[in-house]
């Protein structure tokens, strides 16, 4: 099959992989209340499992992204898909909060690290045009998760309990993701595969891993991704719990995820198209400012229609900005380093994601309210916006001189 055709097969497979992977991980917010009811474990304790998962993602993203640069994306994604199914099945049998935290946190977190960075790195390598749109379409799979996996999990847990429901999700992950992993192929070599370092490196010298990791664009991307993910991780994880604490039934509260996911699907496509037209950095900066403003609006929400409105805006924005990090990485670094670069920025993002579940659980257990969580998220969002303003791509003049 020709490159022009097969690259869209990779996008389709990547979208489904990301949907089931993220959807499986984020069944925990749906299961959290039934777990508390059955086991008596605290909200903070259960939320800590997600925090550990994000920390494991952070540690694993860089290492597994770098591994995919050496051995290819397919074997790493295949192993990650199998690990995800095993982790979910094992966590469903946990008999103590510590066991649950370690199994769900470590195994599920590492499995996601083995799937997403190599997948994004592979997709960016297949496209030299329409790159923002292609990455956004793969990321759109994550937006489909709240509309598909989350409602399915809510129906399961209301009928069969959380242990059986998590086991079913594990089976779904194995049956869907393992075959899809086999469709991921190495991207063809593009014209800029051996792109040299732009500034501070002698002309003609290729970019090394060390010079890439010490470069200003990489450091700024990492810091921006950390604060960006810290902004939306708490609201993503705790909004269902917040809605339930406001008196909204669980089944109705879960539909907030569906609204957020549907809006996020549109946001990914819209931001991808705008990124291709106006530049990824410009759209990223504007999106980060909007994300901070909308996070603040959660402070005033108490009714279901209010949750729908604010979550829809929030999902549209945060989902839209996330694929742009991979686009900026590919615009500034060679394909042969993409697993390392995207894994590194993913590590920073995972650390930011780890903050929200733990902080939100602690806030709720301490104050019996989630509202202060959203004020903190707004502050983190302002930080992401200010850092993104400092991003400077490698100078094109230096790039051309280096390739002469």
C-alpha atoms as a printed R data frame, in Angstrom:
    type eleno elety resid chain resno       x      y      z
1   ATOM     1    CA   UNK     A     1   0.000  0.000  0.000
2   ATOM     2    CA   UNK     A     2   1.356  3.433 -0.923
3   ATOM     3    CA   UNK     A     3   2.572  5.846  1.771
4   ATOM     4    CA   UNK     A     4  -0.139  8.390  0.884
5   ATOM     5    CA   UNK     A     5  -2.788  5.761  1.610
6   ATOM     6    CA   UNK     A     6  -1.257  3.784  4.456
7   ATOM     7    CA   UNK     A     7  -0.485  6.829  6.567
8   ATOM     8    CA   UNK     A     8  -4.240  7.260  7.085
9   ATOM     9    CA   UNK     A     9  -4.484  3.604  8.157
10  ATOM    10    CA   UNK     A    10  -1.924  4.442 10.848
11  ATOM    11    CA   UNK     A    11  -4.031  7.447 11.881
12  ATOM    12    CA   UNK     A    12  -7.204  5.325 12.116
13  ATOM    13    CA   UNK     A    13  -5.467  2.573 14.100
14  ATOM    14    CA   UNK     A    14  -3.846  5.176 16.325
15  ATOM    15    CA   UNK     A    15  -7.173  6.846 17.045
16  ATOM    16    CA   UNK     A    16  -8.749  3.564 18.155
17  ATOM    17    CA   UNK     A    17  -5.697  2.623 20.223
18  ATOM    18    CA   UNK     A    18  -5.711  5.945 22.037
19  ATOM    19    CA   UNK     A    19  -9.477  5.728 22.619
20  ATOM    20    CA   UNK     A    20  -9.367  2.315 24.307
21  ATOM    21    CA   UNK     A    21  -6.116  3.041 26.175
22  ATOM    22    CA   UNK     A    22  -7.204  6.341 27.709
23  ATOM    23    CA   UNK     A    23 -10.777  5.148 28.138
24  ATOM    24    CA   UNK     A    24  -9.597  2.087 30.085
25  ATOM    25    CA   UNK     A    25  -7.388  4.166 32.368
26  ATOM    26    CA   UNK     A    26 -10.088  6.746 32.992
27  ATOM    27    CA   UNK     A    27 -12.667  4.213 34.087
28  ATOM    28    CA   UNK     A    28 -11.256  4.853 37.572
29  ATOM    29    CA   UNK     A    29 -13.157  8.165 38.014
30  ATOM    30    CA   UNK     A    30 -16.340  6.281 37.094
31  ATOM    31    CA   UNK     A    31 -15.561  3.453 39.520
32  ATOM    32    CA   UNK     A    32 -14.355  5.608 42.415
33  ATOM    33    CA   UNK     A    33 -17.699  5.937 44.248
34  ATOM    34    CA   UNK     A    34 -18.606  2.225 43.936
35  ATOM    35    CA   UNK     A    35 -15.094  1.326 45.148
36  ATOM    36    CA   UNK     A    36 -15.494  3.584 48.190
37  ATOM    37    CA   UNK     A    37 -18.917  2.075 48.940
38  ATOM    38    CA   UNK     A    38 -17.742 -1.545 48.708
39  ATOM    39    CA   UNK     A    39 -14.302 -1.285 50.278
40  ATOM    40    CA   UNK     A    40 -14.424  1.739 52.579
41  ATOM    41    CA   UNK     A    41 -11.195  3.045 51.061
42  ATOM    42    CA   UNK     A    42 -10.860  6.853 51.060
43  ATOM    43    CA   UNK     A    43 -11.300  9.057 47.998
44  ATOM    44    CA   UNK     A    44  -7.736 10.258 48.519
45  ATOM    45    CA   UNK     A    45  -6.429  6.687 48.628
46  ATOM    46    CA   UNK     A    46  -8.181  5.657 45.431
47  ATOM    47    CA   UNK     A    47  -7.228  8.901 43.706
48  ATOM    48    CA   UNK     A    48  -3.617  8.221 44.654
49  ATOM    49    CA   UNK     A    49  -3.725  5.171 42.372
50  ATOM    50    CA   UNK     A    50  -4.263  7.531 39.448
51  ATOM    51    CA   UNK     A    51  -1.500  9.791 40.703
52  ATOM    52    CA   UNK     A    52   0.876  6.815 40.816
53  ATOM    53    CA   UNK     A    53  -0.250  5.895 37.296
54  ATOM    54    CA   UNK     A    54   0.666  9.346 36.038
55  ATOM    55    CA   UNK     A    55   4.014  9.194 37.830
56  ATOM    56    CA   UNK     A    56   4.669  5.813 36.202
57  ATOM    57    CA   UNK     A    57   3.707  7.356 32.865
58  ATOM    58    CA   UNK     A    58   6.155 10.168 33.532
59  ATOM    59    CA   UNK     A    59   9.017  7.807 34.312
60  ATOM    60    CA   UNK     A    60   8.140  5.423 31.513
61  ATOM    61    CA   UNK     A    61   7.377  7.908 28.719
62  ATOM    62    CA   UNK     A    62  10.950  9.066 28.268
63  ATOM    63    CA   UNK     A    63  12.498  5.585 28.500
64  ATOM    64    CA   UNK     A    64   9.889  3.829 26.359
65  ATOM    65    CA   UNK     A    65   9.778  6.662 23.834
66  ATOM    66    CA   UNK     A    66  13.554  6.386 23.468
67  ATOM    67    CA   UNK     A    67  13.253  2.604 23.158
68  ATOM    68    CA   UNK     A    68  10.800  3.030 20.275
69  ATOM    69    CA   UNK     A    69  13.417  5.133 18.458
70  ATOM    70    CA   UNK     A    70  15.713  2.105 18.531
71  ATOM    71    CA   UNK     A    71  13.414 -0.896 18.052
72  ATOM    72    CA   UNK     A    72  10.393  0.695 16.372
73  ATOM    73    CA   UNK     A    73   6.979  1.741 17.650
74  ATOM    74    CA   UNK     A    74   5.081 -1.500 16.937
75  ATOM    75    CA   UNK     A    75   6.744 -3.858 19.476
76  ATOM    76    CA   UNK     A    76   6.629 -1.243 22.240
77  ATOM    77    CA   UNK     A    77   2.936 -0.490 21.626
78  ATOM    78    CA   UNK     A    78   2.140 -4.219 21.414
79  ATOM    79    CA   UNK     A    79   3.741 -4.925 24.804
80  ATOM    80    CA   UNK     A    80   2.032 -1.858 26.282
81  ATOM    81    CA   UNK     A    81  -1.381 -3.048 25.095
82  ATOM    82    CA   UNK     A    82  -0.880 -6.443 26.721
83  ATOM    83    CA   UNK     A    83   0.354 -4.802 29.931
84  ATOM    84    CA   UNK     A    84  -2.750 -2.605 30.101
85  ATOM    85    CA   UNK     A    85  -5.077 -5.586 29.972
86  ATOM    86    CA   UNK     A    86  -3.053 -7.466 32.597
87  ATOM    87    CA   UNK     A    87  -2.903 -4.442 34.900
88  ATOM    88    CA   UNK     A    88  -6.648 -3.827 34.814
89  ATOM    89    CA   UNK     A    89  -7.475 -7.503 35.366
90  ATOM    90    CA   UNK     A    90  -5.040 -7.752 38.279
91  ATOM    91    CA   UNK     A    91  -6.239 -4.499 39.870
92  ATOM    92    CA   UNK     A    92  -9.822 -5.783 39.810
93  ATOM    93    CA   UNK     A    93  -8.774 -8.563 42.210
94  ATOM    94    CA   UNK     A    94  -7.056 -6.225 44.732
95  ATOM    95    CA   UNK     A    95  -7.860 -6.810 48.397
96  ATOM    96    CA   UNK     A    96  -6.151 -3.753 49.922
97  ATOM    97    CA   UNK     A    97  -5.776 -0.094 48.998
98  ATOM    98    CA   UNK     A    98  -1.976 -0.425 48.809
99  ATOM    99    CA   UNK     A    99  -2.230 -3.384 46.452
100 ATOM   100    CA   UNK     A   100  -4.704 -1.504 44.277
101 ATOM   101    CA   UNK     A   101  -2.539  1.622 44.193
102 ATOM   102    CA   UNK     A   102   0.594 -0.266 43.179
103 ATOM   103    CA   UNK     A   103  -0.991 -2.554 40.582
104 ATOM   104    CA   UNK     A   104  -3.253  0.002 38.928
105 ATOM   105    CA   UNK     A   105  -0.746  2.803 39.300
106 ATOM   106    CA   UNK     A   106   2.436  1.099 38.138
107 ATOM   107    CA   UNK     A   107   1.231 -1.383 35.531
108 ATOM   108    CA   UNK     A   108  -1.507  0.718 33.952
109 ATOM   109    CA   UNK     A   109   0.657  3.848 34.048
110 ATOM   110    CA   UNK     A   110   3.642  2.153 32.392
111 ATOM   111    CA   UNK     A   111   1.403  0.573 29.780
112 ATOM   112    CA   UNK     A   112   0.050  3.960 28.696
113 ATOM   113    CA   UNK     A   113   3.637  5.256 28.521
114 ATOM   114    CA   UNK     A   114   4.447  2.384 26.173
115 ATOM   115    CA   UNK     A   115   1.508  3.240 23.909
116 ATOM   116    CA   UNK     A   116   1.081  6.993 23.514
117 ATOM   117    CA   UNK     A   117   4.594  8.466 22.986
118 ATOM   118    CA   UNK     A   118   5.654  5.813 20.421
119 ATOM   119    CA   UNK     A   119   2.277  6.136 18.702
120 ATOM   120    CA   UNK     A   120   2.483  9.931 18.401
121 ATOM   121    CA   UNK     A   121   6.110  9.724 17.285
122 ATOM   122    CA   UNK     A   122   5.176  7.260 14.548
123 ATOM   123    CA   UNK     A   123   2.260  9.352 13.284
124 ATOM   124    CA   UNK     A   124   4.302 12.573 13.063
125 ATOM   125    CA   UNK     A   125   6.815 10.696 10.895
126 ATOM   126    CA   UNK     A   126   4.198  9.693  8.319
127 ATOM   127    CA   UNK     A   127   3.217 13.288  7.527
128 ATOM   128    CA   UNK     A   128   5.125 16.219  6.071
129 ATOM   129    CA   UNK     A   129   1.855 18.016  5.243
130 ATOM   130    CA   UNK     A   130  -1.398 18.112  7.259
131 ATOM   131    CA   UNK     A   131   0.651 17.085 10.298
132 ATOM   132    CA   UNK     A   132  -1.417 19.039 12.853
133 ATOM   133    CA   UNK     A   133  -4.627 17.507 11.511
134 ATOM   134    CA   UNK     A   134  -3.208 13.960 11.497
135 ATOM   135    CA   UNK     A   135  -1.936 14.179 15.080
136 ATOM   136    CA   UNK     A   136  -5.204 15.775 16.159
137 ATOM   137    CA   UNK     A   137  -7.217 12.942 14.603
138 ATOM   138    CA   UNK     A   138  -5.201 10.362 16.532
139 ATOM   139    CA   UNK     A   139  -5.657 12.419 19.661
140 ATOM   140    CA   UNK     A   140  -9.379 12.590 18.863
141 ATOM   141    CA   UNK     A   141  -9.511  8.945 19.876
142 ATOM   142    CA   UNK     A   142  -8.885 10.094 23.422
143 ATOM   143    CA   UNK     A   143 -11.852 12.419 23.049
144 ATOM   144    CA   UNK     A   144 -14.007  9.482 22.005
145 ATOM   145    CA   UNK     A   145 -13.218  7.646 25.240
146 ATOM   146    CA   UNK     A   146 -15.646  9.655 27.443
147 ATOM   147    CA   UNK     A   147 -18.411  9.033 24.899
148 ATOM   148    CA   UNK     A   148 -17.772  5.308 24.567
149 ATOM   149    CA   UNK     A   149 -15.715  3.616 27.278
150 ATOM   150    CA   UNK     A   150 -16.917  5.791 30.196
151 ATOM   151    CA   UNK     A   151 -20.674  5.279 29.623
152 ATOM   152    CA   UNK     A   152 -20.029  1.572 29.032
153 ATOM   153    CA   UNK     A   153 -18.118  1.412 32.323
154 ATOM   154    CA   UNK     A   154 -20.900  3.292 34.129
155 ATOM   155    CA   UNK     A   155 -23.482  0.812 32.821
156 ATOM   156    CA   UNK     A   156 -21.292 -2.126 33.805
157 ATOM   157    CA   UNK     A   157 -20.626 -0.881 37.336
158 ATOM   158    CA   UNK     A   158 -24.295 -0.145 37.960
159 ATOM   159    CA   UNK     A   159 -25.147 -3.730 37.013
160 ATOM   160    CA   UNK     A   160 -22.197 -5.944 37.937
161 ATOM   161    CA   UNK     A   161 -20.056 -4.049 40.476
162 ATOM   162    CA   UNK     A   162 -16.653 -2.479 39.986
163 ATOM   163    CA   UNK     A   163 -14.536 -5.658 40.116
164 ATOM   164    CA   UNK     A   164 -16.368 -7.477 37.336
165 ATOM   165    CA   UNK     A   165 -16.660 -4.252 35.366
166 ATOM   166    CA   UNK     A   166 -12.914 -3.598 35.476
167 ATOM   167    CA   UNK     A   167 -12.281 -7.182 34.385
168 ATOM   168    CA   UNK     A   168 -14.564 -6.684 31.371
169 ATOM   169    CA   UNK     A   169 -12.685 -3.493 30.464
170 ATOM   170    CA   UNK     A   170  -9.434 -5.486 30.627
171 ATOM   171    CA   UNK     A   171 -10.845 -7.997 28.148
172 ATOM   172    CA   UNK     A   172 -11.969 -5.184 25.864
173 ATOM   173    CA   UNK     A   173  -8.488 -3.659 25.913
174 ATOM   174    CA   UNK     A   174  -6.821 -6.958 25.016
175 ATOM   175    CA   UNK     A   175  -9.212 -7.891 22.205
176 ATOM   176    CA   UNK     A   176  -9.135 -4.488 20.524
177 ATOM   177    CA   UNK     A   177  -5.664 -3.081 21.133
178 ATOM   178    CA   UNK     A   178  -3.401 -6.072 20.495
179 ATOM   179    CA   UNK     A   179  -4.612 -6.588 16.887
180 ATOM   180    CA   UNK     A   180  -4.543 -2.835 16.210
181 ATOM   181    CA   UNK     A   181  -0.931 -2.631 17.406
182 ATOM   182    CA   UNK     A   182   0.108 -4.829 14.495
183 ATOM   183    CA   UNK     A   183  -1.035 -2.144 12.031
184 ATOM   184    CA   UNK     A   184   1.529  0.389 13.276
185 ATOM   185    CA   UNK     A   185   4.514  0.506 10.909
186 ATOM   186    CA   UNK     A   186   7.728  2.484 10.835
187 ATOM   187    CA   UNK     A   187   7.246  5.784  8.971
188 ATOM   188    CA   UNK     A   188   9.173  6.347  5.745
189 ATOM   189    CA   UNK     A   189  12.215  8.611  5.840
190 ATOM   190    CA   UNK     A   190  11.251 12.211  5.147
191 ATOM   191    CA   UNK     A   191  13.439 14.840  3.520
192 ATOM   192    CA   UNK     A   192  14.411 16.424  6.842
193 ATOM   193    CA   UNK     A   193  15.216 13.149  8.595
194 ATOM   194    CA   UNK     A   194  18.770 14.203  9.257
195 ATOM   195    CA   UNK     A   195  17.888 17.768 10.209
196 ATOM   196    CA   UNK     A   196  20.899 19.323 11.954
197 ATOM   197    CA   UNK     A   197  20.891 21.401 15.096
198 ATOM   198    CA   UNK     A   198  20.130 25.031 14.381
199 ATOM   199    CA   UNK     A   199  21.769 27.357 16.868
200 ATOM   200    CA   UNK     A   200  24.859 26.844 18.961
201 ATOM   201    CA   UNK     A   201  26.024 23.850 16.880
202 ATOM   202    CA   UNK     A   202  28.471 24.024 14.009
203 ATOM   203    CA   UNK     A   203  27.025 23.862 10.532
204 ATOM   204    CA   UNK     A   204  26.726 20.337  9.238
205 ATOM   205    CA   UNK     A   205  26.667 18.706 12.665
206 ATOM   206    CA   UNK     A   206  23.592 16.539 13.198
207 ATOM   207    CA   UNK     A   207  21.440 16.990 16.254
208 ATOM   208    CA   UNK     A   208  22.374 14.603 19.034
209 ATOM   209    CA   UNK     A   209  20.110 13.363 21.819
210 ATOM   210    CA   UNK     A   210  22.060 15.392 24.355
211 ATOM   211    CA   UNK     A   211  21.883 18.648 22.402
212 ATOM   212    CA   UNK     A   212  18.175 18.139 21.786
213 ATOM   213    CA   UNK     A   213  17.393 17.560 25.466
214 ATOM   214    CA   UNK     A   214  19.395 20.649 26.499
215 ATOM   215    CA   UNK     A   215  17.865 22.919 23.871
216 ATOM   216    CA   UNK     A   216  15.574 25.796 24.800
217 ATOM   217    CA   UNK     A   217  12.626 24.627 22.646
218 ATOM   218    CA   UNK     A   218  12.586 21.221 24.374
219 ATOM   219    CA   UNK     A   219  12.815 22.699 27.885
220 ATOM   220    CA   UNK     A   220  10.039 25.213 27.205
221 ATOM   221    CA   UNK     A   221   7.818 22.499 25.718
222 ATOM   222    CA   UNK     A   222   8.361 20.345 28.811
223 ATOM   223    CA   UNK     A   223   7.529 23.123 31.276
224 ATOM   224    CA   UNK     A   224   4.495 24.262 29.298
225 ATOM   225    CA   UNK     A   225   3.154 20.709 29.081
226 ATOM   226    CA   UNK     A   226   3.605 20.217 32.832
227 ATOM   227    CA   UNK     A   227   1.576 23.306 33.779
228 ATOM   228    CA   UNK     A   228  -0.971 22.673 31.021
229 ATOM   229    CA   UNK     A   229  -1.661 19.132 32.235
230 ATOM   230    CA   UNK     A   230  -1.686 20.249 35.877
231 ATOM   231    CA   UNK     A   231  -4.438 22.666 34.849
232 ATOM   232    CA   UNK     A   232  -6.850 20.094 33.442
233 ATOM   233    CA   UNK     A   233  -5.956 16.896 35.316
234 ATOM   234    CA   UNK     A   234  -7.919 17.748 38.456
235 ATOM   235    CA   UNK     A   235 -11.061 18.887 36.628
236 ATOM   236    CA   UNK     A   236 -10.943 15.850 34.329
237 ATOM   237    CA   UNK     A   237 -10.600 13.347 37.158
238 ATOM   238    CA   UNK     A   238 -12.874 14.928 39.783
239 ATOM   239    CA   UNK     A   239 -15.687 16.585 37.820
240 ATOM   240    CA   UNK     A   240 -17.935 13.516 38.087
241 ATOM   241    CA   UNK     A   241 -17.284 13.378 41.845
242 ATOM   242    CA   UNK     A   242 -17.906 17.125 42.083
243 ATOM   243    CA   UNK     A   243 -21.210 16.763 40.264
244 ATOM   244    CA   UNK     A   244 -22.275 13.878 42.515
245 ATOM   245    CA   UNK     A   245 -21.385 15.954 45.595
246 ATOM   246    CA   UNK     A   246 -23.744 18.631 44.217
247 ATOM   247    CA   UNK     A   247 -26.588 16.108 44.261
248 ATOM   248    CA   UNK     A   248 -26.481 14.954 40.646
249 ATOM   249    CA   UNK     A   249 -26.991 11.138 40.217
250 ATOM   250    CA   UNK     A   250 -23.943  9.161 39.050
251 ATOM   251    CA   UNK     A   251 -25.465  8.047 35.738
252 ATOM   252    CA   UNK     A   252 -26.325 11.658 34.904
253 ATOM   253    CA   UNK     A   253 -22.967 12.904 36.149
254 ATOM   254    CA   UNK     A   254 -21.076 10.516 33.870
255 ATOM   255    CA   UNK     A   255 -22.805 12.117 30.883
256 ATOM   256    CA   UNK     A   256 -20.725 15.212 31.651
257 ATOM   257    CA   UNK     A   257 -17.746 13.202 30.409
258 ATOM   258    CA   UNK     A   258 -19.633 12.471 27.212
259 ATOM   259    CA   UNK     A   259 -20.309 16.167 26.613
260 ATOM   260    CA   UNK     A   260 -16.693 16.979 27.415
261 ATOM   261    CA   UNK     A   261 -15.482 14.221 25.120
262 ATOM   262    CA   UNK     A   262 -17.728 15.256 22.231
263 ATOM   263    CA   UNK     A   263 -16.569 18.838 22.584
264 ATOM   264    CA   UNK     A   264 -12.977 17.614 22.793
265 ATOM   265    CA   UNK     A   265 -13.386 15.700 19.558
266 ATOM   266    CA   UNK     A   266 -14.417 18.896 17.823
267 ATOM   267    CA   UNK     A   267 -11.652 20.807 19.578
268 ATOM   268    CA   UNK     A   268  -8.929 18.456 18.382
269 ATOM   269    CA   UNK     A   269 -10.031 18.753 14.772
270 ATOM   270    CA   UNK     A   270 -10.574 22.515 14.980
271 ATOM   271    CA   UNK     A   271  -7.231 23.178 16.676
272 ATOM   272    CA   UNK     A   272  -5.499 20.855 14.217
273 ATOM   273    CA   UNK     A   273  -6.882 22.766 11.246
274 ATOM   274    CA   UNK     A   274  -6.053 26.105 12.860
275 ATOM   275    CA   UNK     A   275  -2.559 24.885 13.722
276 ATOM   276    CA   UNK     A   276  -1.911 23.964 10.081
277 ATOM   277    CA   UNK     A   277  -3.158 27.372  8.944
278 ATOM   278    CA   UNK     A   278  -1.969 29.833 11.604
279 ATOM   279    CA   UNK     A   279   0.930 27.967 13.195
280 ATOM   280    CA   UNK     A   280   0.980 25.542 16.102
281 ATOM   281    CA   UNK     A   281   2.601 27.955 18.566
282 ATOM   282    CA   UNK     A   282   0.061 30.747 18.055
283 ATOM   283    CA   UNK     A   283  -2.903 28.431 18.524
284 ATOM   284    CA   UNK     A   284  -1.272 26.731 21.525
285 ATOM   285    CA   UNK     A   285  -0.686 30.034 23.351
286 ATOM   286    CA   UNK     A   286  -4.235 31.266 22.764
287 ATOM   287    CA   UNK     A   287  -5.647 27.892 23.784
288 ATOM   288    CA   UNK     A   288  -3.718 27.841 27.057
289 ATOM   289    CA   UNK     A   289  -5.067 31.246 28.053
290 ATOM   290    CA   UNK     A   290  -8.616 30.161 27.258
291 ATOM   291    CA   UNK     A   291  -8.118 26.938 29.250
292 ATOM   292    CA   UNK     A   292  -7.156 28.900 32.376
293 ATOM   293    CA   UNK     A   293 -10.201 31.154 32.090
294 ATOM   294    CA   UNK     A   294 -12.661 28.277 31.647
295 ATOM   295    CA   UNK     A   295 -11.117 26.316 34.560
296 ATOM   296    CA   UNK     A   296 -12.063 29.245 36.784
297 ATOM   297    CA   UNK     A   297 -15.704 29.007 35.664
298 ATOM   298    CA   UNK     A   298 -16.080 25.588 37.341
299 ATOM   299    CA   UNK     A   299 -15.976 27.431 40.684
300 ATOM   300    CA   UNK     A   300 -19.486 28.756 40.016
301 ATOM   301    CA   UNK     A   301 -21.122 25.553 38.689
302 ATOM   302    CA   UNK     A   302 -23.683 23.587 40.746
303 ATOM   303    CA   UNK     A   303 -26.365 22.359 38.304
304 ATOM   304    CA   UNK     A   304 -26.160 19.756 35.525
305 ATOM   305    CA   UNK     A   305 -26.751 22.273 32.718
306 ATOM   306    CA   UNK     A   306 -23.916 24.404 34.098
307 ATOM   307    CA   UNK     A   307 -21.623 21.384 34.159
308 ATOM   308    CA   UNK     A   308 -22.536 20.650 30.548
309 ATOM   309    CA   UNK     A   309 -21.760 24.197 29.429
310 ATOM   310    CA   UNK     A   310 -18.442 24.622 31.235
311 ATOM   311    CA   UNK     A   311 -17.234 21.057 30.643
312 ATOM   312    CA   UNK     A   312 -18.036 21.415 26.959
313 ATOM   313    CA   UNK     A   313 -15.904 24.546 26.679
314 ATOM   314    CA   UNK     A   314 -13.156 23.030 28.805
315 ATOM   315    CA   UNK     A   315 -13.062 19.806 26.794
316 ATOM   316    CA   UNK     A   316 -12.981 21.683 23.487
317 ATOM   317    CA   UNK     A   317  -9.961 23.707 24.602
318 ATOM   318    CA   UNK     A   318  -7.766 21.293 26.546
319 ATOM   319    CA   UNK     A   319  -8.298 18.521 24.018
320 ATOM   320    CA   UNK     A   320  -7.480 20.901 21.206
321 ATOM   321    CA   UNK     A   321  -4.172 22.138 22.593
322 ATOM   322    CA   UNK     A   322  -2.670 18.763 23.515
323 ATOM   323    CA   UNK     A   323  -1.802 17.475 19.991
324 ATOM   324    CA   UNK     A   324   0.041 20.722 19.227
325 ATOM   325    CA   UNK     A   325   2.973 19.739 21.456
326 ATOM   326    CA   UNK     A   326   3.808 16.836 19.146
327 ATOM   327    CA   UNK     A   327   3.512 19.112 16.116
328 ATOM   328    CA   UNK     A   328   5.907 21.666 17.618
329 ATOM   329    CA   UNK     A   329   8.292 18.852 18.506
330 ATOM   330    CA   UNK     A   330   8.322 17.529 14.935
331 ATOM   331    CA   UNK     A   331   8.797 21.025 13.504
332 ATOM   332    CA   UNK     A   332  11.972 21.463 15.557
333 ATOM   333    CA   UNK     A   333  13.507 18.009 15.919
334 ATOM   334    CA   UNK     A   334  14.320 15.109 13.514
335 ATOM   335    CA   UNK     A   335  12.097 12.048 13.217
336 ATOM   336    CA   UNK     A   336  14.828  9.735 14.509
337 ATOM   337    CA   UNK     A   337  14.528 11.498 17.905
338 ATOM   338    CA   UNK     A   338  10.744 11.788 18.005
339 ATOM   339    CA   UNK     A   339  10.202  8.985 20.514
340 ATOM   340    CA   UNK     A   340  12.693 10.596 22.871
341 ATOM   341    CA   UNK     A   341  11.389 14.157 22.435
342 ATOM   342    CA   UNK     A   342   7.690 13.283 22.656
343 ATOM   343    CA   UNK     A   343   8.458 10.885 25.503
344 ATOM   344    CA   UNK     A   344  10.268 13.683 27.348
345 ATOM   345    CA   UNK     A   345   7.460 16.190 26.929
346 ATOM   346    CA   UNK     A   346   5.014 13.403 27.792
347 ATOM   347    CA   UNK     A   347   6.973 12.769 30.982
348 ATOM   348    CA   UNK     A   348   6.481 16.397 32.012
349 ATOM   349    CA   UNK     A   349   2.801 16.238 31.101
350 ATOM   350    CA   UNK     A   350   2.317 13.047 33.105
351 ATOM   351    CA   UNK     A   351   3.864 14.710 36.161
352 ATOM   352    CA   UNK     A   352   1.357 17.514 35.734
353 ATOM   353    CA   UNK     A   353  -1.469 15.014 35.346
354 ATOM   354    CA   UNK     A   354  -0.334 13.274 38.532
355 ATOM   355    CA   UNK     A   355  -0.939 16.410 40.559
356 ATOM   356    CA   UNK     A   356  -4.678 16.826 39.937
357 ATOM   357    CA   UNK     A   357  -6.147 13.497 41.167
358 ATOM   358    CA   UNK     A   358  -4.139 13.570 44.401
359 ATOM   359    CA   UNK     A   359  -4.710 17.278 45.068
360 ATOM   360    CA   UNK     A   360  -8.421 17.042 44.319
361 ATOM   361    CA   UNK     A   361  -8.872 14.048 46.597
362 ATOM   362    CA   UNK     A   362  -6.965 15.789 49.399
363 ATOM   363    CA   UNK     A   363  -9.004 18.968 48.977
364 ATOM   364    CA   UNK     A   364 -12.280 17.031 49.122
365 ATOM   365    CA   UNK     A   365 -11.291 14.955 52.154
366 ATOM   366    CA   UNK     A   366 -10.109 18.108 53.953
367 ATOM   367    CA   UNK     A   367 -12.809 20.634 53.053
368 ATOM   368    CA   UNK     A   368 -15.663 18.379 51.826
369 ATOM   369    CA   UNK     A   369 -15.753 20.415 48.592
370 ATOM   370    CA   UNK     A   370 -13.978 20.420 45.252
371 ATOM   371    CA   UNK     A   371 -14.410 24.110 44.470
372 ATOM   372    CA   UNK     A   372 -10.925 25.157 45.581
373 ATOM   373    CA   UNK     A   373  -9.464 22.671 43.142
374 ATOM   374    CA   UNK     A   374 -10.651 24.781 40.217
375 ATOM   375    CA   UNK     A   375  -9.066 27.977 41.526
376 ATOM   376    CA   UNK     A   376  -5.732 26.177 41.706
377 ATOM   377    CA   UNK     A   377  -6.261 24.835 38.180
378 ATOM   378    CA   UNK     A   378  -6.792 28.378 36.919
379 ATOM   379    CA   UNK     A   379  -3.485 29.468 38.454
380 ATOM   380    CA   UNK     A   380  -1.661 26.572 36.806
381 ATOM   381    CA   UNK     A   381  -3.256 27.511 33.484
382 ATOM   382    CA   UNK     A   382  -1.969 31.071 33.694
383 ATOM   383    CA   UNK     A   383   1.506 29.642 34.341
384 ATOM   384    CA   UNK     A   384   1.288 27.441 31.219
385 ATOM   385    CA   UNK     A   385   0.236 30.429 29.121
386 ATOM   386    CA   UNK     A   386   3.128 32.603 30.312
387 ATOM   387    CA   UNK     A   387   5.727 29.874 29.734
388 ATOM   388    CA   UNK     A   388   4.398 29.095 26.243
389 ATOM   389    CA   UNK     A   389   4.848 32.753 25.338
390 ATOM   390    CA   UNK     A   390   8.621 32.252 25.689
391 ATOM   391    CA   UNK     A   391   8.817 29.415 23.107
392 ATOM   392    CA   UNK     A   392  11.195 30.244 20.257
393 ATOM   393    CA   UNK     A   393  11.652 27.788 17.358
394 ATOM   394    CA   UNK     A   394  15.118 27.126 16.001
395 ATOM   395    CA   UNK     A   395  15.956 30.011 13.598
396 ATOM   396    CA   UNK     A   396  15.237 29.033 10.004
397 ATOM   397    CA   UNK     A   397  18.272 30.947  8.744
398 ATOM   398    CA   UNK     A   398  20.548 28.871 10.950
399 ATOM   399    CA   UNK     A   399  18.801 25.711  9.815
400 ATOM   400    CA   UNK     A   400  19.390 26.545  6.158
401 ATOM   401    CA   UNK     A   401  23.029 27.431  6.810
402 ATOM   402    CA   UNK     A   402  23.581 24.173  8.623
403 ATOM   403    CA   UNK     A   403  22.226 22.138  5.712
404 ATOM   404    CA   UNK     A   404  24.211 24.040  3.066
